[in-house]
Amino acid sequence: MRLLLTDSGIRNASIHQALLELLGKPIEEARALCIPTAGYGGPYADPVSPWNFVSGRAPGPMTGLGWESVGMLELTALPSIDEALWVSWVREADVLLVNGGDALYLTHWMRESGLADLLPSLSGTVYVGLSAGSMVMTPRVGEEFVGWKPAGGGDDALGLVDFSIFPHLDIPESPDNSMAGAEKWAARIGGPAYAIDQQTAIKVVDGAVEVVSEGRWRFFDVRDNEPGS
């Protein structure tokens, strides 16, 4: 699976170009499935955010980029659907567009639905995450981003990449999302990590990581994240 882990969607020409490179074809020839599930999780959930994402009205374009087709895959419904049917939908898609919201709620439903087990086998599929849709692929989200709480506690996500993500760097409406806040978060996260802003995405192909940015970002390596470093 080829990953484009964005902060806020396809916000600029550089991220758009990275998406085209991952697809290997024009957007208008690619079939997309969008996953709105994360938008229903956490203490600040509302029905507007998932609708904006699905309808293409969200500020960072995802579903509204001009795809050949766009379908919706709601993870909470999958346990009640024949597995062979929904798996065929996923395998036929060229790209998965995964909404933001609550990363741990999304982690839970990716596991509960069976999608988490399927993802590593999707070698030809492009995965595009937005905020929580990106964080779900990481080992941990950090206590700062725990909203919805899993039954067993903790802040573990899927761990399909080996770094964590501190999103929404420097957004005015969240003063804690400063670089100083990211440094404190990284010191506790216990592994390599990136702080990224709205104009930044992380591209991952066969384990090779590339930052695509027209904005501000920072990498914290393991030594940065050791307590007292």
C-alpha positions, 0 to 999 in steps of 0.5 A: 500500500502506498500512503499519503498521510495529510494534515488537512487534505489535498491543500496545495500543488505539491501534495496534489502532485504527490497524489498523482505520482502515487496513483500512476494515472489521472484522477479522473481515471481512478475509483475512490472509496471514502471512509467517513467513520472517524468523524463520528468519534470523540467528544466533539463529533457532529453529523456535519463533519462527515457529510462535508467530507463525503460531499466534498465540501470540506476545506481540504479537497478529498472526494471532490477532486474529480474521481472517475467514481466515489463510493462510501465505505462506512466501517461501522456497517461492515460487520453486518455485511457479507465480508466477501462483498465489501472486501471486493469493493475495497480491492476494486478501488484505486484509492481509499480516502479516510476522514479526520475526526477521532483517531482511536475511534477510527482505530477501533472500527478499522479493527472491528470491521476487519479492514485493518487486517486487509490493509497490508495486502492492498499493494496496489491501493493508494491510501490518503488520510486526513488528520485522524485518517493519517494518525490511525496508521501510526504506532501511537497518537499520544495522550494529547489526542485521546478523545474517544477512549478504547475499553482497554485504555491507551493510545495505540493505533494500527502501527502500519508505519513506524512514526507518529504524527502531531497534526494541525501545527500552528493552527490559531484555533488550537493554541496547544498545537504549537511547536512547543506543544509538539516538542512536549508530545514528542518527548513522551511518544517513544519513537520517531515522529513528525509535527506537520501543518495544513500544507504538509503531507507524508508520503510513504512508498515501500517503507521510504518516507518523504515529506511533501510540504509548502508549509512548516514541519519538523521531524523528531528522531528517537533521540529527541523523544527520549525523556531528558534529551 
